[in-house]
Amino acid sequence: MACQEVGCMPAKKEAAKEALRELDVDLDTLWQEWAVQVTRQMKPLPKCGRNNVAEEVEKILALEKLVESY
């Protein structure tokens, strides 16, 4: 749902900042964690070849056997 009020986003931003202050969240740590999250999310996914798929299927089957024997 879009914000129709003028100045709505700054109000939400201030409310978020206030909540972080009340929780005593260290903003430097928060920014560092955010930067790490962005870096990890932007990293390209590994290529998936036929051998990789076969290996993963074998791992799944081995785990299923392990669960069944437990």
ABEGO torsion letter per residue (X at the ends): XBBABBGAAAAAAAAAAAAAAAAGBBAAAAAAAAAAAAAAAABBBBBBBAAAAAAAAAAAAAAAAAAAAX
